[in-house]
Amino acid sequence: MGSHAMFSQMVMLRRSVLVLLMLLVSAPSAFAQFEIVGSWAARNTEDISRDSYPVDYIGLPLNDEGRTRALAYNESQLAMIERQCEGWPQFYFVQGPFGLRIWSEDDPIKGNAISYTIGGWEDRAPMTIWMDGRPQPSKYAEHSRAGFTTGRWEGNTLVATTTNMKASYIRKNGPPMSDHATVTTRYFRHGDLLTVQLVIEDPYYLAEPYTITKTFERSPTEITTVGPPCISTFEGTALDAPTPHWNPDKNPFVDELTKKWGIPREVVLGYPETLYPDYRQKLKNAR
């Protein structure tokens, strides 16, 4: 082999080594851009919550049972001492106006995350996302406000599945969520933005999955996850009083939005077909 050929091979080998070194050096940076640990401030740019009116289920795919339960809800029940500190479900972090803080517990030997925890507030319990491969518990296991969550990475997306939640509400004005519901949450990071997509599936109260999204931005200051304690107090409701509620077919607020905005009642009451573009044409034809 001539000296020229040997020189060419050495040049190619050096180039290969240089490329490998560049990949190794850049790998931590590529991984770091999808790190979700830290404080994230809420942008509140999405239509994340619709609970300003007692009966506003627009955008919800309620089935008949879910609609009946929602119409029976009376917000006065929150004045009852045993309900004042009841707390909201774990997915409230994509509905409320607050930011969030995420931290991890890491394996001291391997260095990988055993779990991620999304901090709570006084009215929402913290949620731990287990990343160590442990199975979901039995449906007969204890249910909690935060539920039980396992996670996995799909490429650069963290996918978390939550079960074993207590029965609660999808919105503050009464649309229900049963304790058989499953919540699937995906976390996407794009630079300093963290987008959370959440899908609720409930075989008892929803006719189809319900999706919520919310965007957060990395916060330069740490966001606290500890709020003031919730302290129950007497608000005028007797201890032996029945739970305030409405007869579903006599809810006095059922037509409040129809009269205010001139929209059909079926839109307000969360019929699934009203979520799709075809329904807009149906409205035009009805005029």
Salt bridges, closest charged atoms under 4 A:
ASP47 OD2 - ARG50 NH1 3.44
ASP56 OD2 - ARG50 NH2 3.38
ASP64 OD1 - ARG67 NH1 2.95
ASP132 OD2 - ARG134 NH2 2.70
GLU154 OE2 - ARG152 NH2 2.72
ASP179 OD1 - HIS180 NE2 3.63
GLU217 OE1 - ARG43 NH1 3.27
ASP255 OD2 - ARG265 NH2 2.68
GLU266 OE2 - LYS282 NZ 3.93
